[in-house]
Amino acid sequence: MHHADAAASAPNDDYASKLALKTLNSFYKPALKGQFPGAVSGLTIGRSTKQDVIQKIGQPEMPGKDADDFDLYGANMGNPGYAFHYKLGKIREMRYFGTNVERQTNIGGITMNMLKRNWFKPSSTTTFKNGKTTQTKLTYIRGDYKLEFIFNSSTELDHINLAAK
């Protein structure tokens, strides 16, 4: 009986991991151009301005208070959450927080193992403290840009950063 139960749940796990892999891989090619996929596609690190971001996705819910802050766009109604950091009027860094659904399943179920299995060894791995949370950052260089995957644990992806290398 246990074997049949395991087999019955396997397709869902398989579907979830296929979906997670699709989400992960959707970041691969756009990163070469300094871009993210989805709602913000076309916005480019070092080229696009704050005005471009506002035209594309509206005013930030929480504008950055000073030059070092990020403008935050919350994940709501199935839309992903983003944050943008600007330097000299151009996007310096973009963060992807996933949609509400993805947040509950750790941005589409992407894990460190999945990353390493499909994208091979990261260019660098760093561990640091963010408040009480110890986070691990896996960095992948994509041309002139770097994609950073910030994990709270090996299975909980907190967010994805994109910045110039």
Phi, psi and omega in degrees: 000318181301321182298317180295320178298315180298317180295323181294326182274343183302315180302321179295316178298318180297315179298314181299318181286329175295319178295317179298317180294321177297316177299311180303309184292339179294343180271344190295302183289315179303326182299331177299332180260005182075033184230162171255157174281176170082214188304332184257012182303142182098334176286128190238134176303132175079352181240309183287148182256172176301322179297321177300317181296314181297319178296322184282314186231007175094184180287145177293146176292322179231094178295146176297141183277331178219181187299335181270352183278165175255144168278126183257136174239113183288153175280117178211153178047045175080000177267145179291157173266143180224161169221142181234136175242135184245150170222129182052040175081355181247155179297126177260324181210143174239143175239141178244122181256358181081173178273171177306316181295313180298323181299323180289334180247027176058065181045069173070014177081016178290128179242166176300317180299318180298315179302308183293326180289323185261332181247004179069198187290132177293157176297325175205155176230126181231141175242135182210165178264134173235096188067237180268351184268132172270123182245153177240131181247121174258123183251129176241125178276129177235091182065237181273005187235163175233135174258126180243126178256116184258115182252142172273339176204182182293341182245350183253099178280120182278310177196171179239129177256150171226128181210167174293149184287000000 
